[in-house]
Amino acid sequence: MASQQRTAGAFDIRIIIAVLIGVYGIVLVVLGLFASTEEELAKTGGMNINLWAGVGMVLAAIAFAVWAKLKPTVVPADFEDDG
C-alpha cells in the first residue's frame, strides 16, 4: 500500500507571506497609478516610488507563490492529526 504524501497547502508560510506582500503591493500600485501628486514626485526626484515599490512587491509575491508550488512542504508521515 503506497502512502500518500500530505503537504502544508494553504498553511505553508510562503503562501501567507505571498498573500500579505501581494496585497500591500497591489495597494501601492493603485496608489502609484491614481493617487500620486506632483509634491510626492518632487520628494523622490521625479520617481513614482509607490508604483515601483508596488511592482517589486507583486513580483516578490509571485516568486513566493511559485516557490511554494514547485517545492511544497511535505508533512511527515508519522504526524498525528487531532481532528
N, C-alpha and C positions, 0 to 999 in steps of 0.2 A: 504494500500500500504506500503510495507516494504521498509525502506530506506537502501540503501547500504552504508556500511562504506568505506570511502576512506582512504588510508594510504599514508605516505610520500614517500614510494617506494625508488627510487634511490636517492632522495634528503634527505633521513634520514642521519643525521650527522654521525651515526655509520657506515654506508656503506662507506662514504667518508673517514673516519678515517681508516677503514679496508683496503681500496684500497691503501692509502698512506703508511701505515705501511707495508702492504704486498709487495708493490713494492720495498721499501727500504730493507725489509727482504730478498727478492729473490736476490737482488743485493749483499747483504752481504754473502749469502750462496754461490753464484757463486764465489765471491772473496775468500771466505774461502776454497773452494774446489780446485780452479785452480790458484790462484794468491798469495798464502801465501808463504813467504820466511823464511828461517832459521833465518834471522835477526829479522823479525817480531815475530816469535815464541819465540825467546830469550827475547824479551821485555816483553812478557806476561808469562814468566815462562814455556814455552812449550805448553801453551793452545792456541788453534786456536780460538781466541776471535771473529773473523769475522764470522766464521761458527756458533758458539753457539749463538751469538747475533742475527744472521740472522734467525736461527731456532726459537728462542724465539719470534722474531717479526712476523714471519709467523704464529706461533701458536696464538699470540695475535690477529692478523688479522682475523684468522678463528673464534676465540671466539667472536669478534665484529660482524662478519657476521652472525654467528649462533644466537647471541642475537637479532640482528635486524630482523631475520627471525621468531624467536619464539615469540617475543613480539614487533610487529610492532607499529609505532607511528601512531595513528589514527587522521585524520584531523577532526576538529569539523564540525558538520552538517551545522551550520549557517555561515560557512566561505564562503564569496562571491568570485567567480573566475572572474577576469577581462578579461579572454580570451574567 
